[in-house]
């Protein structure tokens, strides 16, 4: 899965979190891994212009999705057809999201992860115009978001344990971290070592 992120919003945003949320949502929806996704972060004026142009609605919004190819969940990597090359574009307005997060008493990071997953679901054809659609989409969104956080927590725990193990091994002299620079004695070839330029 190829995911590109461009931040043209003027607001600092956690790119790794946003890309991670998008990658997790795409994987959770079993999208063909050959698909590509583009994420764009924009300022409120740009989002307001896009909102009017594409939705005929005034003012900025939090997230908009622009599907490129028809795609349904279940695009297996072993399928006979390779699936679409481009999933689509998700446009997020961090300034709007930051204000929205504050009003809802959520963290900015949480808001961005949620909006990213919301955008992916829109790309896959989910909508919330009708009550039943809304119930299905938001239920799926919340489930994916919960699984995303559980996976991040698991990965962080594994990393913390690995860091503790490395520190312990270094302290008792069993780690080669310190010996990387001190390579074993090698016979002198009489040549000057090559240098990167």
N, C-alpha and C positions, 0 to 999 in steps of 0.2 A: 504494500500500500504506500503510495507516494503522497505525502501531504506537504503542501507549501503554505507558509504563513508570511504575510506582509503586514507590518504595522505602520499605517499612515495616519494614525489617530492623534498623535501627539501625547498620548497617555501611556505610561509604562504599564505593560501587561505581561503576565507570566506565560511566555511562549511555550515553554515545556509542558505546562499544565494544559493549555488549550490544545496543543497537538496531541498530547496523551489522551485527553478526553475524546477527541475526534477519532483517534486510532482505536480506542477501546470500544466506542459506540459502533464503529464500522465493523469491528470484529464480532461484537455481540450480535449484530444483525446478520452475520454470516455473508457479508458482501465479498465478492470475488477479490482476492488480494491484488489483482492487476489493476484495480480501479485507482484513479487519481482524484485528489480533493484539494481545493484551494480555499484558504481562509484569509480574509481581508479585514483588518481592523481600521475603522474610519472615524472621523470626527462627526460631531452632531450635524453640522451643515451639510456635509456630504450624505449622511444617512437620511436627512430630511429630504434632500433632492431625490434620492433613490426611492424613498417611501412614496413621494408624490408621483414620480415617473412610473413606477412599477405597480403600485397598489392604489394610486389615486387617493392617498390618505395624507393629511397634513402633519407636519412635524416629524421629528426623528422617532425611531423605534429602537428596540434593543438588538434584534437579530432578523436578518432576511436570508432566505435560501434561494438559489437559482440552480435547479437541476439541469444537467446537460444532456444526459441520456436516460432512457427508460431503464429502471433497475428495480428489481424486487428482492426482498430478503431471500436468502437461500442460494445465492450465486456461489456454488461450491468451487473450490480450486481445482477439483478433478472433473469438473463438468466438461462436456464436449465443446461447448461454446465458451470462449475465453471471457465473455462478458464485456461490458462497456469500458472504454479506456478512461473516460472522464465522468466522475460521479457528479461534480458540479462545484459551485462556489457558495461559501457561507460568508456573509458580511455581518460583523458585530461592531457595535458602537460602545467602546469601553466607558466613555464619559456618561452615557445614558445608563449603562449597566451599573456603574458605580453608584449613581444616585438611586437607582432602583433597589440595589442591594441594601443601601443604608435605610431606605424607607421600609424594607421588609425585614430589617435586622438580620441580614445574612452577610457573610464575608464577600468581598469583591471576587476573590478566587472562586468561591462556590458559585457565585452568579455566572462567572465566565464559563466554568465547567458545565453548568446547567444549560446555558444558552448554546454552547457548542453542541451538546448532545441533542438539544431541541432542533438545532439547525440540521444536523445529520438526519434526524427522523423526517424532517420536511423534505430533504433531498430524496428520501426513500418513499415518498408519497403519502406520508402521514399528515393529517390536518386536524384542526380543532374548531372548525366552523360550526359543526353540529354537536349537541351534548354527548352523543354516543362516541363520536370521533374524538372529542376532547377527553373523555374518560379513558379511552384506549390509549391515546397518544401520551397523555400525562402519566398514566400508570406505567407505561413502558419506559418513559423518560426517567421517572423516579427509580424504577427498578435498575436500569442501566447505571444511573448515577450512584446508587447504593453499591452496586457491584464494582464500579470504578474505584470508589473510595476504599472498599474492602481490599481490592488488589493493590492499591497504592500503599495501604497500611501493611499488608503482607510483605511487599517488596522492601519497605522501609525497615521492618523488623529484621529481615534477612540481612540487609546492609549493616544495620547496627551490630548484629551478632558477628558478622564478618569483620567489622572494624575492631570489635573487642578482641576477637581471636587473634587478629594480626598484631594488635598492641601487646597482648599477652605473650605471643610467640617472640616478638621483638625484644620484650623485656627479659625473657629468660634465655635469649640467644639462639633460638631455633628458626629465626626468620632470615631469608636471604635478601630482605629489603636493603640492608646496609651493605651487603656484599655485591650489589649490582655494579657499583663503580670499581670495586676492587676485584677484578677478574683474576683467576689463577694465573700464576707466572707462565708466560708463553715464551718459547725461544725467540730471541731477537732476530728478526728477518733482515735488519739493516735498512728497512724502508721507513720513510716518514709516514705516519698515519694519515689517511685521507681526511679531509675536512669538508663539511658542508659549506657551500657558499650561497 
